[in-house]
Amino acid sequence: MIITNLPDIPNKDYDILGIVEGSVAYSKHFGKDFAAGLKNMVGGELKSYTELINGGKKIALDRLEEEARDMGADAVLNVEYSLTNLQQGLALVVNVIGTAIKFK
């Protein structure tokens, strides 16, 4: 399956199947959150938050791809992520959306 943020695939004919998406609400372990709070005081990368974002993005993208496969898609175009913080940083909502297509 081709998954891209490009608006189209040059030199390919395809039918648009519709919008597909994947979402996840993801939270951190309290201990990692506490450690990240301490790190925030001195500066530097908050690795537990990076792991949270990357984990959430992977789950959401997997769900998008599963929805596209269920529609019979060969590819998903215009893929975009959105991330929203919930509960004052204790949880993250990741949504990914795109356009499913089928090659002719």
N, CA, C and O atoms as CSV, one atom per row, in Angstrom:
chain,resi,resn,atom,element,x,y,z
A,1,MET,N,N,0.854,-1.173,0.000
A,1,MET,CA,C,0.000,0.000,0.000
A,1,MET,C,C,0.901,1.238,0.000
A,1,MET,O,O,1.841,1.343,0.788
A,2,ILE,N,N,0.592,2.159,-0.894
A,2,ILE,CA,C,1.301,3.438,-0.949
A,2,ILE,C,C,0.579,4.420,-0.034
A,2,ILE,O,O,-0.630,4.621,-0.154
A,3,ILE,N,N,1.322,5.021,0.871
A,3,ILE,CA,C,0.768,6.054,1.743
A,3,ILE,C,C,1.662,7.277,1.594
A,3,ILE,O,O,2.861,7.221,1.868
A,4,THR,N,N,1.061,8.391,1.153
A,4,THR,CA,C,1.857,9.573,0.860
A,4,THR,C,C,1.108,10.850,1.208
A,4,THR,O,O,-0.121,10.881,1.257
A,5,ASN,N,N,1.883,11.899,1.449
A,5,ASN,CA,C,1.261,13.210,1.667
A,5,ASN,C,C,1.126,13.985,0.353
A,5,ASN,O,O,0.656,15.123,0.355
A,6,LEU,N,N,1.531,13.387,-0.760
A,6,LEU,CA,C,1.375,14.025,-2.068
A,6,LEU,C,C,-0.098,14.098,-2.442
A,6,LEU,O,O,-0.882,13.239,-2.040
A,7,PRO,N,N,-0.484,15.124,-3.213
A,7,PRO,CA,C,-1.890,15.267,-3.592
A,7,PRO,C,C,-2.332,14.310,-4.699
A,7,PRO,O,O,-3.528,14.072,-4.869
A,8,ASP,N,N,-1.383,13.762,-5.448
A,8,ASP,CA,C,-1.717,12.785,-6.487
A,8,ASP,C,C,-0.477,11.971,-6.823
A,8,ASP,O,O,0.620,12.238,-6.331
A,9,ILE,N,N,-0.682,10.969,-7.677
A,9,ILE,CA,C,0.436,10.158,-8.157
A,9,ILE,C,C,0.526,10.395,-9.653
A,9,ILE,O,O,-0.361,9.986,-10.403
A,10,PRO,N,N,1.593,11.053,-10.094
A,10,PRO,CA,C,1.726,11.400,-11.514
A,10,PRO,C,C,1.691,10.163,-12.420
A,10,PRO,O,O,2.194,9.095,-12.072
A,11,ASN,N,N,1.089,10.346,-13.575
A,11,ASN,CA,C,1.030,9.320,-14.615
A,11,ASN,C,C,0.279,8.059,-14.204
A,11,ASN,O,O,0.508,6.991,-14.772
A,12,LYS,N,N,-0.605,8.168,-13.235
A,12,LYS,CA,C,-1.425,7.034,-12.807
A,12,LYS,C,C,-2.887,7.442,-12.870
A,12,LYS,O,O,-3.252,8.545,-12.465
A,13,ASP,N,N,-3.715,6.549,-13.377
A,13,ASP,CA,C,-5.159,6.765,-13.359
A,13,ASP,C,C,-5.725,6.011,-12.160
A,13,ASP,O,O,-5.343,4.875,-11.876
A,14,TYR,N,N,-6.637,6.671,-11.472
A,14,TYR,CA,C,-7.217,6.025,-10.295
A,14,TYR,C,C,-8.596,6.589,-10.011
A,14,TYR,O,O,-8.954,7.679,-10.458
A,15,ASP,N,N,-9.351,5.817,-9.258
A,15,ASP,CA,C,-10.643,6.250,-8.756
A,15,ASP,C,C,-10.489,6.616,-7.289
A,15,ASP,O,O,-9.750,5.967,-6.549
A,16,ILE,N,N,-11.185,7.650,-6.881
A,16,ILE,CA,C,-11.182,8.055,-5.474
A,16,ILE,C,C,-12.249,7.247,-4.753
A,16,ILE,O,O,-13.415,7.244,-5.149
A,17,LEU,N,N,-11.840,6.560,-3.688
A,17,LEU,CA,C,-12.769,5.746,-2.917
A,17,LEU,C,C,-13.393,6.517,-1.760
A,17,LEU,O,O,-14.519,6.229,-1.354
A,18,GLY,N,N,-12.672,7.484,-1.237
A,18,GLY,CA,C,-13.204,8.271,-0.132
A,18,GLY,C,C,-12.158,8.563,0.926
A,18,GLY,O,O,-10.994,8.179,0.812
A,19,ILE,N,N,-12.607,9.248,1.946
A,19,ILE,CA,C,-11.729,9.632,3.051
A,19,ILE,C,C,-11.559,8.453,4.001
A,19,ILE,O,O,-12.514,7.742,4.313
A,20,VAL,N,N,-10.330,8.262,4.450
A,20,VAL,CA,C,-10.025,7.254,5.479
A,20,VAL,C,C,-9.294,7.943,6.613
A,20,VAL,O,O,-8.621,8.955,6.420
A,21,GLU,N,N,-9.439,7.375,7.802
A,21,GLU,CA,C,-8.751,7.962,8.948
A,21,GLU,C,C,-8.400,6.897,9.968
A,21,GLU,O,O,-8.930,5.786,9.959
A,22,GLY,N,N,-7.501,7.273,10.832
A,22,GLY,CA,C,-7.132,6.444,11.967
A,22,GLY,C,C,-6.922,7.357,13.151
A,22,GLY,O,O,-6.352,8.440,13.017
A,23,SER,N,N,-7.383,6.922,14.314
A,23,SER,CA,C,-7.269,7.748,15.513
A,23,SER,C,C,-6.862,6.902,16.700
A,23,SER,O,O,-7.110,5.697,16.739
A,24,VAL,N,N,-6.234,7.552,17.668
A,24,VAL,CA,C,-5.906,6.888,18.926
A,24,VAL,C,C,-5.803,7.950,20.017
A,24,VAL,O,O,-5.286,9.043,19.788
A,25,ALA,N,N,-6.296,7.618,21.191
A,25,ALA,CA,C,-6.052,8.415,22.399
A,25,ALA,C,C,-5.022,7.632,23.198
A,25,ALA,O,O,-5.250,6.474,23.548
A,26,TYR,N,N,-3.913,8.249,23.481
A,26,TYR,CA,C,-2.731,7.552,23.984
A,26,TYR,C,C,-2.248,8.275,25.230
A,26,TYR,O,O,-2.217,9.506,25.252
A,27,SER,N,N,-1.869,7.533,26.274
A,27,SER,CA,C,-1.373,8.184,27.491
A,27,SER,C,C,-0.020,7.623,27.894
A,27,SER,O,O,0.401,6.557,27.446
A,28,LYS,N,N,0.640,8.377,28.752
A,28,LYS,CA,C,1.961,7.998,29.252
A,28,LYS,C,C,1.829,7.312,30.606
A,28,LYS,O,O,0.830,7.473,31.307
A,29,HIS,N,N,2.834,6.564,30.952
A,29,HIS,CA,C,2.974,6.013,32.291
A,29,HIS,C,C,3.296,7.162,33.245
A,29,HIS,O,O,4.117,8.019,32.921
A,30,PHE,N,N,2.667,7.189,34.403
A,30,PHE,CA,C,2.846,8.300,35.341
A,30,PHE,C,C,4.323,8.537,35.688
A,30,PHE,O,O,4.760,9.685,35.779
A,31,GLY,N,N,5.072,7.483,35.876
A,31,GLY,CA,C,6.485,7.628,36.229
A,31,GLY,C,C,7.275,8.337,35.142
A,31,GLY,O,O,8.126,9.178,35.434
A,32,LYS,N,N,6.997,8.002,33.896
A,32,LYS,CA,C,7.670,8.677,32.781
A,32,LYS,C,C,7.240,10.131,32.705
A,32,LYS,O,O,8.052,11.001,32.391
A,33,ASP,N,N,5.964,10.407,32.993
A,33,ASP,CA,C,5.463,11.780,32.973
A,33,ASP,C,C,6.151,12.610,34.056
A,33,ASP,O,O,6.514,13.762,33.821
A,34,PHE,N,N,6.328,12.033,35.222
A,34,PHE,CA,C,6.996,12.727,36.324
A,34,PHE,C,C,8.451,13.033,35.952
A,34,PHE,O,O,8.940,14.140,36.180
A,35,ALA,N,N,9.130,12.044,35.382
A,35,ALA,CA,C,10.525,12.242,34.972
A,35,ALA,C,C,10.627,13.309,33.883
A,35,ALA,O,O,11.568,14.103,33.879
A,36,ALA,N,N,9.673,13.332,32.971
A,36,ALA,CA,C,9.673,14.343,31.910
A,36,ALA,C,C,9.469,15.730,32.499
A,36,ALA,O,O,10.056,16.704,32.027
A,37,GLY,N,N,8.639,15.817,33.528
A,37,GLY,CA,C,8.431,17.097,34.197
A,37,GLY,C,C,9.716,17.618,34.818
A,37,GLY,O,O,9.993,18.817,34.764
A,38,LEU,N,N,10.500,16.728,35.407
A,38,LEU,CA,C,11.791,17.134,35.971
A,38,LEU,C,C,12.746,17.582,34.875
A,38,LEU,O,O,13.450,18.579,35.033
A,39,LYS,N,N,12.773,16.857,33.770
A,39,LYS,CA,C,13.639,17.195,32.639
A,39,LYS,C,C,13.246,18.556,32.062
A,39,LYS,O,O,14.104,19.320,31.619
A,40,ASN,N,N,11.958,18.849,32.070
A,40,ASN,CA,C,11.459,20.114,31.539
A,40,ASN,C,C,12.047,21.303,32.302
A,40,ASN,O,O,12.194,22.388,31.740
A,41,MET,N,N,12.378,21.104,33.563
A,41,MET,CA,C,12.944,22.186,34.381
A,41,MET,C,C,14.358,22.551,33.944
A,41,MET,O,O,14.763,23.707,34.060
A,42,VAL,N,N,15.109,21.580,33.445
A,42,VAL,CA,C,16.503,21.832,33.086
A,42,VAL,C,C,16.720,21.934,31.583
A,42,VAL,O,O,17.797,22.336,31.142
A,43,GLY,N,N,15.718,21.578,30.794
A,43,GLY,CA,C,15.838,21.675,29.343
A,43,GLY,C,C,16.292,20.373,28.716
A,43,GLY,O,O,16.759,19.465,29.402
A,44,GLY,N,N,16.152,20.296,27.418
A,44,GLY,CA,C,16.547,19.113,26.660
A,44,GLY,C,C,15.346,18.380,26.116
A,44,GLY,O,O,14.202,18.740,26.391
A,45,GLU,N,N,15.617,17.348,25.345
A,45,GLU,CA,C,14.533,16.575,24.734
A,45,GLU,C,C,13.773,15.798,25.794
A,45,GLU,O,O,14.365,15.195,26.689
A,46,LEU,N,N,12.461,15.824,25.679
A,46,LEU,CA,C,11.603,15.037,26.559
A,46,LEU,C,C,11.315,13.716,25.849
A,46,LEU,O,O,10.314,13.576,25.146
A,47,LYS,N,N,12.214,12.751,26.048
A,47,LYS,CA,C,12.151,11.510,25.279
A,47,LYS,C,C,10.849,10.742,25.496
A,47,LYS,O,O,10.360,10.090,24.574
A,48,SER,N,N,10.284,10.811,26.698
A,48,SER,CA,C,9.035,10.080,26.915
A,48,SER,C,C,7.905,10.689,26.089
A,48,SER,O,O,7.009,9.973,25.643
A,49,TYR,N,N,7.942,12.012,25.880
A,49,TYR,CA,C,6.931,12.649,25.040
A,49,TYR,C,C,7.166,12.298,23.569
A,49,TYR,O,O,6.210,12.084,22.824
A,50,THR,N,N,8.418,12.238,23.153
A,50,THR,CA,C,8.738,11.834,21.779
A,50,THR,C,C,8.242,10.417,21.529
A,50,THR,O,O,7.664,10.133,20.480
A,51,GLU,N,N,8.468,9.523,22.496
A,51,GLU,CA,C,7.989,8.151,22.377
A,51,GLU,C,C,6.462,8.113,22.326
A,51,GLU,O,O,5.882,7.329,21.574
A,52,LEU,N,N,5.819,8.952,23.121
A,52,LEU,CA,C,4.360,9.031,23.130
A,52,LEU,C,C,3.836,9.438,21.761
A,52,LEU,O,O,2.912,8.818,21.235
A,53,ILE,N,N,4.421,10.471,21.189
A,53,ILE,CA,C,3.992,10.955,19.869
A,53,ILE,C,C,4.220,9.890,18.803
A,53,ILE,O,O,3.324,9.601,18.010
A,54,ASN,N,N,5.413,9.306,18.782
A,54,ASN,CA,C,5.731,8.307,17.756
A,54,ASN,C,C,4.863,7.062,17.889
A,54,ASN,O,O,4.433,6.498,16.882
A,55,GLY,N,N,4.603,6.630,19.114
A,55,GLY,CA,C,3.735,5.471,19.332
A,55,GLY,C,C,2.323,5.743,18.864
A,55,GLY,O,O,1.711,4.907,18.199
A,56,GLY,N,N,1.802,6.909,19.206
A,56,GLY,CA,C,0.455,7.287,18.783
A,56,GLY,C,C,0.341,7.406,17.276
A,56,GLY,O,O,-0.649,6.967,16.690
A,57,LYS,N,N,1.354,8.001,16.638
A,57,LYS,CA,C,1.332,8.143,15.180
A,57,LYS,C,C,1.325,6.781,14.498
A,57,LYS,O,O,0.612,6.588,13.513
A,58,LYS,N,N,2.105,5.840,15.006
A,58,LYS,CA,C,2.167,4.507,14.389
A,58,LYS,C,C,0.817,3.802,14.488
A,58,LYS,O,O,0.342,3.228,13.508
A,59,ILE,N,N,0.200,3.844,15.665
A,59,ILE,CA,C,-1.099,3.189,15.837
A,59,ILE,C,C,-2.136,3.825,14.912
A,59,ILE,O,O,-2.881,3.116,14.236
A,60,ALA,N,N,-2.189,5.157,14.880
A,60,ALA,CA,C,-3.165,5.861,14.040
A,60,ALA,C,C,-2.941,5.540,12.561
A,60,ALA,O,O,-3.903,5.317,11.826
A,61,LEU,N,N,-1.681,5.515,12.121
A,61,LEU,CA,C,-1.380,5.208,10.721
A,61,LEU,C,C,-1.757,3.765,10.379
A,61,LEU,O,O,-2.273,3.499,9.294
A,62,ASP,N,N,-1.501,2.839,11.300
A,62,ASP,CA,C,-1.898,1.443,11.077
A,62,ASP,C,C,-3.409,1.332,10.908
A,62,ASP,O,O,-3.888,0.562,10.076
A,63,ARG,N,N,-4.164,2.103,11.698
A,63,ARG,CA,C,-5.622,2.071,11.606
A,63,ARG,C,C,-6.111,2.689,10.295
A,63,ARG,O,O,-7.074,2.203,9.702
A,64,LEU,N,N,-5.455,3.754,9.843
A,64,LEU,CA,C,-5.784,4.350,8.553
A,64,LEU,C,C,-5.562,3.330,7.441
A,64,LEU,O,O,-6.420,3.152,6.576
A,65,GLU,N,N,-4.426,2.671,7.463
A,65,GLU,CA,C,-4.106,1.683,6.426
A,65,GLU,C,C,-5.098,0.522,6.447
A,65,GLU,O,O,-5.499,0.035,5.391
A,66,GLU,N,N,-5.493,0.079,7.626
A,66,GLU,CA,C,-6.474,-1.004,7.733
A,66,GLU,C,C,-7.819,-0.581,7.133
A,66,GLU,O,O,-8.450,-1.358,6.417
A,67,GLU,N,N,-8.252,0.633,7.421
A,67,GLU,CA,C,-9.505,1.129,6.859
A,67,GLU,C,C,-9.421,1.222,5.336
A,67,GLU,O,O,-10.377,0.886,4.637
A,68,ALA,N,N,-8.277,1.678,4.827
A,68,ALA,CA,C,-8.087,1.778,3.374
A,68,ALA,C,C,-8.107,0.394,2.725
A,68,ALA,O,O,-8.715,0.217,1.669
A,69,ARG,N,N,-7.462,-0.569,3.333
A,69,ARG,CA,C,-7.463,-1.945,2.791
A,69,ARG,C,C,-8.883,-2.514,2.770
A,69,ARG,O,O,-9.282,-3.182,1.815
A,70,ASP,N,N,-9.636,-2.241,3.830
A,70,ASP,CA,C,-11.018,-2.728,3.893
A,70,ASP,C,C,-11.868,-2.146,2.766
A,70,ASP,O,O,-12.834,-2.776,2.334
A,71,MET,N,N,-11.521,-0.954,2.288
A,71,MET,CA,C,-12.234,-0.321,1.170
A,71,MET,C,C,-11.737,-0.829,-0.182
A,71,MET,O,O,-12.345,-0.534,-1.211
A,72,GLY,N,N,-10.638,-1.591,-0.193
A,72,GLY,CA,C,-10.056,-2.073,-1.436
A,72,GLY,C,C,-9.076,-1.101,-2.060
A,72,GLY,O,O,-8.802,-1.183,-3.257
A,73,ALA,N,N,-8.542,-0.176,-1.266
A,73,ALA,CA,C,-7.632,0.847,-1.780
A,73,ALA,C,C,-6.251,0.283,-2.091
A,73,ALA,O,O,-5.790,-0.682,-1.482
A,74,ASP,N,N,-5.610,0.928,-3.066
A,74,ASP,CA,C,-4.220,0.625,-3.395
A,74,ASP,C,C,-3.267,1.642,-2.778
A,74,ASP,O,O,-2.077,1.375,-2.607
A,75,ALA,N,N,-3.810,2.813,-2.448
A,75,ALA,CA,C,-2.968,3.896,-1.925
A,75,ALA,C,C,-3.833,4.878,-1.147
A,75,ALA,O,O,-5.058,4.890,-1.264
A,76,VAL,N,N,-3.162,5.693,-0.355
A,76,VAL,CA,C,-3.817,6.790,0.357
A,76,VAL,C,C,-3.011,8.053,0.081
A,76,VAL,O,O,-1.805,8.103,0.324
A,77,LEU,N,N,-3.697,9.075,-0.432
A,77,LEU,CA,C,-3.070,10.355,-0.770
A,77,LEU,C,C,-3.415,11.411,0.275
A,77,LEU,O,O,-4.316,11.231,1.094
A,78,ASN,N,N,-2.676,12.515,0.225
A,78,ASN,CA,C,-2.947,13.689,1.076
A,78,ASN,C,C,-2.972,13.358,2.562
A,78,ASN,O,O,-3.793,13.903,3.301
A,79,VAL,N,N,-2.102,12.492,3.003
A,79,VAL,CA,C,-2.101,12.074,4.407
A,79,VAL,C,C,-1.608,13.206,5.298
A,79,VAL,O,O,-0.555,13.798,5.058
A,80,GLU,N,N,-2.395,13.494,6.333
A,80,GLU,CA,C,-2.043,14.548,7.294
A,80,GLU,C,C,-2.330,14.064,8.705
A,80,GLU,O,O,-3.312,13.364,8.953
A,81,TYR,N,N,-1.452,14.450,9.625
A,81,TYR,CA,C,-1.623,14.145,11.041
A,81,TYR,C,C,-2.121,15.371,11.786
A,81,TYR,O,O,-1.816,16.505,11.418
A,82,SER,N,N,-2.886,15.130,12.829
A,82,SER,CA,C,-3.158,16.182,13.802
A,82,SER,C,C,-2.997,15.567,15.187
A,82,SER,O,O,-3.369,14.418,15.423
A,83,LEU,N,N,-2.436,16.356,16.093
A,83,LEU,CA,C,-2.213,15.908,17.457
A,83,LEU,C,C,-2.862,16.898,18.406
A,83,LEU,O,O,-2.750,18.111,18.225
A,84,THR,N,N,-3.540,16.378,19.418
A,84,THR,CA,C,-4.205,17.211,20.403
A,84,THR,C,C,-3.842,16.714,21.787
A,84,THR,O,O,-3.882,15.514,22.058
A,85,ASN,N,N,-3.493,17.628,22.646
A,85,ASN,CA,C,-3.166,17.318,24.031
A,85,ASN,C,C,-4.448,17.227,24.847
A,85,ASN,O,O,-5.326,18.079,24.718
A,86,LEU,N,N,-4.560,16.214,25.675
A,86,LEU,CA,C,-5.712,16.065,26.557
A,86,LEU,C,C,-5.260,16.060,28.011
A,86,LEU,O,O,-4.126,15.685,28.309
A,87,GLN,N,N,-6.114,16.460,28.886
A,87,GLN,CA,C,-5.889,16.377,30.329
A,87,GLN,C,C,-4.548,16.972,30.738
A,87,GLN,O,O,-3.775,16.335,31.454
A,88,GLN,N,N,-4.277,18.167,30.294
A,88,GLN,CA,C,-3.058,18.898,30.654
A,88,GLN,C,C,-1.791,18.076,30.449
A,88,GLN,O,O,-0.933,18.005,31.328
A,89,GLY,N,N,-1.688,17.460,29.283
A,89,GLY,CA,C,-0.467,16.750,28.933
A,89,GLY,C,C,-0.428,15.300,29.351
A,89,GLY,O,O,0.572,14.626,29.101
A,90,LEU,N,N,-1.482,14.785,29.981
A,90,LEU,CA,C,-1.466,13.393,30.416
A,90,LEU,C,C,-1.834,12.423,29.301
A,90,LEU,O,O,-1.548,11.229,29.388
A,91,ALA,N,N,-2.468,12.939,28.256
A,91,ALA,CA,C,-2.852,12.069,27.144
A,91,ALA,C,C,-2.764,12.852,25.848
A,91,ALA,O,O,-2.779,14.083,25.835
A,92,LEU,N,N,-2.672,12.109,24.766
A,92,LEU,CA,C,-2.522,12.682,23.439
A,92,LEU,C,C,-3.521,12.006,22.508
A,92,LEU,O,O,-3.683,10.786,22.547
A,93,VAL,N,N,-4.189,12.793,21.674
A,93,VAL,CA,C,-5.046,12.235,20.633
A,93,VAL,C,C,-4.332,12.464,19.310
A,93,VAL,O,O,-3.974,13.591,18.969
A,94,VAL,N,N,-4.133,11.385,18.573
A,94,VAL,CA,C,-3.512,11.460,17.248
A,94,VAL,C,C,-4.563,11.045,16.233
A,94,VAL,O,O,-5.187,9.991,16.359
A,95,ASN,N,N,-4.749,11.881,15.235
A,95,ASN,CA,C,-5.660,11.574,14.140
A,95,ASN,C,C,-4.878,11.710,12.838
A,95,ASN,O,O,-4.133,12.672,12.651
A,96,VAL,N,N,-5.050,10.754,11.952
A,96,VAL,CA,C,-4.440,10.821,10.634
A,96,VAL,C,C,-5.556,10.604,9.620
A,96,VAL,O,O,-6.418,9.744,9.798
A,97,ILE,N,N,-5.525,11.398,8.555
A,97,ILE,CA,C,-6.597,11.371,7.570
A,97,ILE,C,C,-5.991,11.434,6.170
A,97,ILE,O,O,-4.930,12.027,5.974
A,98,GLY,N,N,-6.661,10.829,5.208
A,98,GLY,CA,C,-6.195,10.861,3.830
A,98,GLY,C,C,-7.300,10.432,2.884
A,98,GLY,O,O,-8.424,10.157,3.303
A,99,THR,N,N,-6.967,10.380,1.604
A,99,THR,CA,C,-7.916,10.004,0.562
A,99,THR,C,C,-7.523,8.643,-0.018
A,99,THR,O,O,-6.442,8.490,-0.587
A,100,ALA,N,N,-8.401,7.672,0.131
A,100,ALA,CA,C,-8.145,6.323,-0.397
A,100,ALA,C,C,-8.420,6.309,-1.899
A,100,ALA,O,O,-9.403,6.878,-2.372
A,101,ILE,N,N,-7.526,5.644,-2.640
A,101,ILE,CA,C,-7.699,5.528,-4.098
A,101,ILE,C,C,-7.484,4.086,-4.552
A,101,ILE,O,O,-6.840,3.287,-3.873
A,102,LYS,N,N,-8.043,3.782,-5.719
A,102,LYS,CA,C,-7.880,2.465,-6.350
A,102,LYS,C,C,-7.365,2.711,-7.754
A,102,LYS,O,O,-7.983,3.453,-8.518
A,103,PHE,N,N,-6.230,2.093,-8.111
A,103,PHE,CA,C,-5.671,2.243,-9.457
A,103,PHE,C,C,-6.565,1.552,-10.477
A,103,PHE,O,O,-7.153,0.503,-10.209
A,104,LYS,N,N,-6.654,2.168,-11.660
A,104,LYS,CA,C,-7.425,1.577,-12.768
A,104,LYS,C,C,-6.586,0.569,-13.502
A,104,LYS,O,O,-7.053,-0.038,-14.466
